[in-house]
């Protein structure tokens, strides 16, 4: 399993440019600089840098990252301490193409790396074998899951978590350039009760309705399909970030696989291709789009019968 590597308060020599932790660090710094009302030139001057140095950092292409510099940028931009701690952790990650982010290891557990990555995606291909994909969850389905996952949360904290989950869904519902998603759900997801029957009925109706959107493709992998790959992949998402004016990827695609104690991010071409082929295989064995929608509506009715 890939592991993290850190350098304490020093820096890293980048053997490979544009790795995922560095891109995420740059993305956060760019957003906070913009919120602070600073241009690249203005912020670079405050750091006594050339503008190109800060630009490379924001693009995830810096040759060397010092945590002392990240601390200073966080101070200049007014970044809160908990978030600054997470950014410092990102700065300390090794330049690798396969990254296992163990919760609480350098980066605080409540620092959500995936959400920032997802928000930049232009296309997502996912497989879910246990739960509804977060981008397709209803408020009550999300609330039931978060209540189980965070039993000590107050009602206000729970409401905040649900609101954040729903805000993420703007990625596929916004009017301007919504992201495309292609999802395969195992049939077991339809029968695994989250909340109660009423919550499940509403959730399945929501899936059926959402699947009519032009940017959403949703297929159900039936029990009868068996194990198409011969092995279990577990849930995964392949994220793509669009292309530039020359038709080249803006950023390399990333495979995200969520774990109980950490998350796996893969960028190596061979790894991404393997998950691409896995998703294609699952699609071939899944029901077509309309039969999948019909099954969702039929099971939804069964819950409220």
Order of alpha helices (4+ residues) and beta strands (2+ residues): alpha-alpha-alpha-alpha-alpha-beta-alpha-beta-alpha-alpha-alpha-beta-alpha-alpha-beta-beta-beta-beta-alpha-alpha
